[in-house]
Amino acid sequence: MCGSKSRSLVFLGLVCNSLEMVFSSSTGFSMSIYDVTSRSIYLRWPKFSGAFTYRITATAVNTVGHSLQAHFSGITFTGTLTSLIPNTVYVIQAEAIDMNGIILAETQIMQSTAPDIPVIDQAYSKLSNSITVEWRVVPGATSYLLSAQDGDSCIETTVTNSPGTVMGLKPATSYRITIRSINAGGKSQPSPSRKAKTVLAAPVLSVSSPSCDSIAVSWKAVYMAAGFSVSLMRSDGLGRMLKQNTTNTSFVFTNLDPGTLYTIKAYAWNANGLPGDDFTYNQRTSPQAPVDVQVVFNSGALRAVVSWMPAEGALTYTVTASSGLLKLKCNTSSASCVVLPLQCGSEYSVFVTAHNDAGSSKPTDAVSLKTIPCAPGNISIEEDEPGNLLVSWSSVNFGHYYVVFVKSDDGLEVHCNTSHTQCHFQSDCGFTYFISVFAYNKAGQSPLGDVFNYTTAPCCPSDFHAVLVTSDTVEVTWAPVRGAELYETKAAEGSSAVLCNDTATACTLSALRCNTLYNITVYSFSEARGSNTSCTSKYVATAPCSPEIKNISKEALSVVTVHWQSNNEEATYTVTARGDAGLWHCTSSGNSCTLVNLPCGSAFSVSAIARSPAGQSLPSYSVPLETAPCCPNDLTLTQVTQSVTNISWSAGMGAQTYVTVLESSKGWAKCHTLQNYCLLGCIACGTTYTVSLRAISETGLTSSCTYQGYSSSACCPSGVKLYRIGNNGIRVYWRASAEAKSYNTDLRGSKGNFTCTPSSGQSYCDITEIPCGDVYTVVVSPVTDTEPKLTFCPKKIYSVTCSGSSVGMVIYRGKNNAEHV
């Protein structure tokens, strides 16, 4: 074990991993194991009430006759069983015994002892951070715990068999080595220790290749080292090994192969000459400069493809192209590289450098590269005379000759080859020409410079058509012409003109004066060259002006005459009345016409148009026209009471309100209403009335409607009374009205209903047989040949008492107001 501190940690681990406890099923008495070795088992148990002593018995399971027993006092709760057999399973029984020797409780547990203690055969170090241990196999051991202790430090490792190695040690340090065997029961005691010392640490190399044929090696001093050995050899095994022993901490190998990978090994030895760990490092020498550098210039892309023979050991290459202060670089891992973008009209020096992880070679000898000329500048284009273009430009460096390309927008292309700085070309109207100038030398064609365009004046529209749209609007259309970007249409009349600009091949000239002759011309424009003013013109007359309705006069109920101001002697005028009821027309060449058969109660919008050979005018402003409302077709009068009459009628088209009037020599009654009925009061009975109705529209137009006369009902009699006559007779008496001559009398009671009709001119009526002891309602109504019996005459109530079996007293009870209307 690694010291007391390590020992306590191992103990805690054993307690956590090997602790096993068995409880008595009846008493709760238990026992646990907290440590196990090859020949010992360490126990503990809790205090049991009443126990005077504890007896522990261990019996080997597979060994006959081997049994151990130990006694502990009642105040002791831990115990150790010793002199056990290694790698043996024991049944351990614990008994709690009182002072009379009676067993109070017992429990048992099975536990194996650890394997026997191993013996180290040898311990040695091959690496500076480890020691290897060899030992003889211990029966029953499943693994082994190796420990290496140096002062206060201890390093442990678990292995399954011999040999085993402890890692993580310090170089050139002496350690005390022990080993313990392990099985499921626990760990044995440490073996007798052996001392072993780790070898020296390897020097840590810093390696570089200062030139293509040398490698420099350096390292830091190694603890306890007396000297160092450094060797170098090609990694591919070719050539011989170079070796150097030294007490210094650096060395340089020379006369090496360029760009070649070498393996360097170094180790230190101590004062006894024992070597330590070795350190291996692979280092490549820097490459030689490439040879056979070739440069191919691509004039179209302004780039150069540079190629060379690969250099041994080179991983990457850098191509540098310099021209004055400008430097272009290209890095690659292949044997060629593209340098771009090069400048036109320049001369470059091109060289290549090889690189690997050791460094860079010297640059190759420079190769000269001349590029193509730049595109010519200061290009000017002018049309020195119609149909002829002159193109000129400035000369450029490295330019041997020039070619000018002129391509028209219809795809046709011509060119001019010259050593001068100008060229002539023919041109046509309405064309756009695209002009480019190139310079040439042995390297090729210059880059494309600015492409200039020149547009000649647009062609003039050869024909156009003018169509009158309205009296003040003319639509002009034409075929498109070459070169025209914009068209201007001009309508001139005297000193005034109307202009229309549009990119389309149509233009609408509006705000023209009606009934006017205009001179119309279409001009073509281009932004580059302006207008072509040589286009022909045409004369176009506009349509008549819109009529102006002066007034509308009503000739009759369904007849109106429309008057307007005529402004064109060749025009024919049409007047239209438009409404929900339909359309009505009239036509005239003068300044008025008449619309007939207009329906009543209708609203119209009246307008007029003029037509001439030049076209049709816009409609005049509309004038509203409203006809008087229609008279209702049906009118009904119904007498409600003696002085109240209800009048109802059907709706009249166009009417909003109505005024009804009943007139007679005795007076009149009037009603103004929004409805199609009304009640008229203060009607005189028995009177003949004249009936009239006025239908009034929303705007106040009125239609007077006359209907058949109306006679009110005859007047009800007054002073109706009831008298007894005879034993069982009743006389009804009244005062007759002047209009009525015949009457009808009704008596209604619970014992029967009675009716009597007196002779014409009489004002009483007798009912000879009537039951007494009842209440009667009495109504006397006038009777005429044309009217049914009236229902609104007053009703009076009388009580007819009995005197024995005869009619007694007749008592007036009042009017029946509930039934009186």
Phi, psi and omega in degrees: 000156186268071174079177183293320180298316179293324181298317179294323179294319178296321180298315178298321178297319180295321179297316183291323189267330188251357184299126180221136186227135178238131181255142172291132184292341184252329187247342184084005178289135186223165179215143180225157180248129181244355174196149180220137172233190182296321186236009183222149173229129183256125187241161170208152180210159178277162176294135178248129185299128177090353183284130177263329179208160178237135181244125180246128180234129177243125181238124178292138185285315187253008181241119185284132173081000180263107182216142180234148179220141180220146179244143180225146182290166183292346180259007179255134184236007173226154179201161182231132173260123183241180179059035178272166179271132179298151174054045183230141179269129180242145168263119185249125181243134177245134180233135173262120188238134179278183187289348178264004178085009180274133179284117180276322181201158178211158177205160180216162183207152177253135182208139177263145172279161179289164177294173180289165183285128179289167176234126182282128176276312178201156176222129184210163182238127173251337178237153186290347182244015182208158174228132180259135184239138175239140181209169178273146183295138177257126180301137177084351181282131177263338177199174183225145178251113178267139179230135176235118185242132177229099183065237181274348182269145180216133179237130182239152175209148181254131179231165183262335181201175181270143357279160176231153186235134174263122182257171175079026181267169180269142180294152174050047183228139178274137181230150172263120188254130173228164180218143176233142176268152187225137165223195183293337181281328180159204183244145176283174173289158179299148176286168171300138187283155172233146177261140177212149183238136178285152181282175181293151175287154178282144174292141178267117188272144166245119189237142176209163177243096183291338177213173184291349181236022180215154175225128179256133182237136176216159181203167178269158180299145181251137181301130177070011181278137175260339179189176185224152175234127180235130178231153182221138179205147176302139183292336179275002177086354180281152177082185184254162179274140174253128183228143181219125172261137186202156172260357176280179180242028175198157177197150180238123174269131183239178179056041179265169178278136180293148173059029185246142180273126180242150175253125182247130175239145179212144174212162178251154173233155183267189184294338178271000179084008179281128180283152176259200177298149174255157181240127182247137181216136176259129182221135177257141173286151180294154186279165170278163177294141177298160178235168177057056179282127179240143180234123176242122184265132174257108186288327183291325184257001183051053178217162179233136175262117182253130180228162184199170174279133182297145177264140182300127176081000180282133178263321179222165179225150175238124175257129180240128175241117184241140176218102185065233179275350182275131177229130175246139182232151178220127180251137183205160173256356178263187183260025175205159182202148180257125179257123179203163351271130176280155179265140177291156177064032183229160176239129185244149170255123186246130175217160186236141176235135178264149181223149163215188184292350178270338182151202185237153175277176171285151178295151175287168174296143184290143175248131183277140179223121174256133183266177179290162177289159176283161178294139179299148179241186180054042180282132178231145181229131177214150178262089187292336172206158182305131178083009181221125178250140176244122179248129179225159184203175178261151179286159182231159177295142180064012178272117181269323175205173187228149174229129178252127177251129178237117181238125179276164185288356173265007175098349181284134183230138173231161179217167182223127181249122186206156172263358177271189183241031173202156179212152178249144179219150173277154182217159177236161180290151174072013180252148170251128182249133179254122192238127176227146183237130179241146172252150184229148166213193183295333180285338178136202184272145177293160174298161176290122176272203177296134175264119183264149174235146179226128183248126176280167182301141182292154177286158182272139175304127184284333182204149175212161183236136178245124181237130180284122179268308174224182183297337181240014184224131177235129176261125183246129178233153180203166177279143180294150180238153183295135174086352183276124175258337182211146178238142175241123177256130184235128175246114185247139175214109184065231181268357181257156181210150176242129184245148177221120179249132181201154175274344179280167180267038175207148180211140179252117178268112180248176181063027173282160176277134178291154176058043184224147178263122183244149173259113188250132179227143176247122178251145176256145182230151165226149183295328184282323189237003175080217191253149168261114188261014184263015185281147181278164183237167178223153177261134180224130177265137178275165182288168178300160177286157178294133177295160176238111180290124182273312178198168176232124180250140179267117181271324179206185183302320183242021183229128175226153177243130181256131182244139178219172179261119182278136181231007181212117184289337181270358186271148169250137187250139176235127178254135181233129171255119186243128179203183179295334181282348179132199182243141174230135184234154166210149185232144180202150172265358179267223181235020175199158172203163189245133174259127184242167176057037175285136181286149178290161175062032183235152178248139182227155170246119187255126177220166182224146174231157178243140178236137177218175177302336180284338181146196184247138180283168169289153178298152174290169171298140182284141177245129181288145177222130179232129176271156182299149181296157180280147174285142176300142181283325186241137175220129184232136177243131180228126180283122181268310173229184182296334183240004183235131180234136176263127177245130176227153183208163176282159182291142176258128181305126177086355182271140175253317179233164182225147174236118177251142183224131170248123183236140175210178179291341181269356181142188181216159178229142187221145179218131176242119189214158172274343183275177175254035173198161171195161177258131178249122179262180179060037178274132178277130181288149177065035184233144177265129183243151170269129184255127175223154180219136174246123175266128187239129179279177180296330181266001176100002175292140188233138171241126179268126185239129180247138183233174179298148182296166184225133177249128180285162182294156177297157184284146175287147178290161178242170176062038179291126180223160181237130180233150174273137174227129180069195183283318185231026182250153180227137175245130174259128184235147177208168174259120185284148175276166185290330187277325187270145178241334180239147183224162176232134183243133178234133173238127182232125178220180181287336182263001177153160178248140185227141180226141173216146180236113182285169175291156182301132176096345180276154181241027175209169180204136183251139173241113192280326183240111181218134178292138175273176179071038181216163177253129185240142172260128187244128176228130175242120184236140174292153181235130176234167180285335187260345185244147171289175180297132182287144181249000186253005177292150186295147179249132179244149184246130179230145171257131178247107181277172178250143171238094191070234177260006182253167177294131179261239183276147174251115187243130178279128182253354181114189180264152174272086184290334182295329182261351183278127181273000000 
